[in-house]
Amino acid sequence: MFHLHANLKYFLYPAPMDMRKSFYTLSGIVTSVMKRDVQNGEVFIFINRRLTIMKILHLEHGGLVIYHKKLESGVFKLPTLGEDLTSQVIEWHNLMTMVRNVKSKKRLLKK
């Protein structure tokens, strides 16, 4: 069951992530780099270098869950990031925009 909604706090990890990482390693990054506690019920978003894979780490009823989205084509359009290199607070609508507004790689290359 999908338990993400607008009432949660969302944090985007601003550096590219190796998508081979799973529960323990991502939780370790949340704790050691992002300075957050995965047990607080916050949501943590990780994107790979090519902007084609997203993982979302979240504590739900009964344990940790990873939502994993891999694009067949195009790339995720990230929100404008601030200067904080540990984590970026984003709103629910920013996450939905990232997921819905996938940009064609061809358009990005022409710019």
C-alpha positions as CSV (number, residue, x, y, z in Angstrom):
1,M,0.0,0.0,0.0
2,F,1.3,3.5,-1.0
3,H,1.5,5.6,2.2
4,L,3.0,8.8,0.9
5,H,1.0,12.0,1.2
6,A,1.2,15.8,1.6
7,N,1.4,15.7,5.4
8,L,4.8,14.0,5.5
9,K,8.2,15.8,5.4
10,Y,10.3,15.1,2.3
11,F,14.1,15.3,2.0
12,L,15.9,15.0,-1.3
13,Y,19.5,13.9,-1.1
14,P,21.3,16.4,-3.5
15,A,24.1,14.2,-4.7
16,P,23.8,11.4,-7.2
17,M,23.2,8.0,-5.6
18,D,24.5,4.5,-6.5
19,M,21.2,2.7,-7.0
20,R,22.6,-0.6,-5.9
21,K,22.2,0.6,-2.3
22,S,19.3,-0.7,-0.3
23,F,17.7,-0.4,3.2
24,Y,20.8,-0.4,5.4
25,T,23.1,1.7,3.3
26,L,20.4,4.3,2.5
27,S,19.4,4.4,6.2
28,G,23.1,5.0,7.0
29,I,23.3,7.9,4.6
30,V,20.1,9.4,6.1
31,T,21.7,9.2,9.6
32,S,25.4,10.1,8.9
33,V,25.2,12.5,5.9
34,M,21.7,13.9,6.0
35,K,21.7,14.2,9.8
36,R,18.1,12.9,10.0
37,D,16.5,9.9,11.7
38,V,14.8,7.4,9.4
39,Q,12.7,6.3,12.4
40,N,10.9,9.7,12.5
41,G,8.6,8.8,9.6
42,E,10.2,11.3,7.2
43,V,10.6,10.5,3.5
44,F,14.0,10.4,1.9
45,I,14.5,10.6,-1.9
46,F,17.5,9.5,-3.8
47,I,18.2,9.9,-7.6
48,N,21.0,8.4,-9.7
49,R,23.5,10.4,-11.7
50,R,21.7,10.0,-15.0
51,L,18.3,11.1,-13.4
52,T,16.6,7.9,-14.6
53,I,16.1,6.1,-11.3
54,M,14.5,7.3,-8.1
55,K,14.4,5.5,-4.7
56,I,12.2,6.7,-1.9
57,L,13.0,5.4,1.6
58,H,10.2,5.6,4.2
59,L,9.3,4.0,7.5
60,E,5.8,2.7,7.4
61,H,3.7,0.4,9.6
62,G,5.8,-2.7,10.2
63,G,9.1,-1.5,8.7
64,L,11.1,0.3,6.1
65,V,9.8,0.5,2.5
66,I,11.7,1.5,-0.6
67,Y,9.7,2.8,-3.6
68,H,11.8,2.3,-6.7
69,K,11.0,4.0,-10.0
70,K,13.1,3.4,-13.2
71,L,12.3,5.4,-16.3
72,E,12.1,3.6,-19.6
73,S,12.9,6.9,-21.3
74,G,13.5,10.5,-20.3
75,V,14.8,11.9,-17.1
76,F,13.4,13.2,-13.8
77,K,13.3,17.0,-13.6
78,L,14.7,18.0,-10.2
79,P,13.5,21.1,-8.3
80,T,15.9,23.9,-7.9
81,L,18.3,22.9,-5.2
82,G,19.7,25.2,-2.5
83,E,23.2,25.3,-1.2
84,D,22.8,22.7,1.5
85,L,24.8,19.7,0.4
86,T,23.4,17.3,3.0
87,S,19.7,17.3,2.2
88,Q,17.1,19.5,0.5
89,V,13.6,19.9,2.0
90,I,11.0,19.5,-0.7
91,E,7.2,19.6,-0.6
92,W,4.8,16.9,-1.7
93,H,3.9,18.8,-4.9
94,N,7.7,18.9,-5.8
95,L,7.9,15.2,-5.6
96,M,4.7,14.8,-7.6
97,T,6.1,17.2,-10.2
98,M,9.4,15.2,-10.4
99,V,7.5,12.0,-11.0
100,R,4.9,13.3,-13.4
101,N,7.1,15.8,-15.4
102,V,9.6,13.4,-16.9
103,K,11.7,15.3,-19.5
104,S,12.8,13.8,-22.8
105,K,16.5,13.3,-23.0
106,K,16.5,14.7,-26.6
107,R,15.0,18.0,-25.4
108,L,17.7,18.3,-22.7
109,L,20.5,17.7,-25.1
110,K,19.3,20.4,-27.5
111,K,19.5,23.1,-24.8
